[in-house]
Amino acid sequence: MSLSGDQLKTALATIAAWRSDPDEPCRCPVCGVSGLAIADHSARPYAEWYVLTCESCGLDETVHIPMAGVPET
């Protein structure tokens, strides 16, 4: 399953909210059901990787957010 543009926007907003309060339940960007699992597999400072899984609809998606990386000196 691949996220549509609107679903990706929702997923990114959900990830941002989860990072602010990881104990707050998250809603799935596909089906809207509470209980979305988010696992941070990031390789900072180069990229952020989040695995999103939802038992309700079967979502199993990895979201990649590129970062600027470490500035060269």
N, C-alpha and C positions, 0 to 999 in steps of 0.2 A: 504494500500500500504506500502510495506517495501522497504527501500533503499538497493540497491546492494552495494557491497564493493566499487566499483568505485564511485557510487553516494554518498556514505557516505564520502569518501575522499573529494569529491567536496563540499559536504555540510559543512564539517569541515573547509575547506579553505574559504568558503563563510562566515561562522560565524565569523572566525578570521578577515576577511576583514571588515565585518559589525561592529565588536566591535571597530575597528580602526577608521572607518568613517561611523557612523550610518545613515548619510544623503545620502550616495551614494547608488543608486539603485542596488539591488542584482539580480542575475540570478538564476532561479530554477535549482537545481542539476538534475532534471529529464527531463524537457522539454527544458531548456535553455532560456526560456522567461524571460525578465527583469520584475521585479515587485514582486519578492518573498518577502513575509512578514515574519519577524523574531520577535518573542516575547521571551524575557528573563524571564524564570520562575525559575531561579537558587536559590539554597539554600546554598550559600557560607558560610563557607569554605568547605562544604562537597561534593557538586556536582553542576555541571552546567547543566541546562535543558533549551533547546531551542525548541520552537514550530515553525515549518516551514510550511507555507501555501502558495499555489499557486492557484490563481483563474483560470489560463489557463489550467492546467492539473488536478486539483483537489487534489494535494499533501496536505496532512495534517499529518505531521510526527513530533514526538517528538524525539529529539536527546539528549542523556544523556552522559555527560562527567564526570566520577568520579574524585574526587580530593583527595589529601592526607589527608585533614582535619586538625584540630588543633593538634599540637604536644602535647603529654601528658607531664606534668611536675612532 
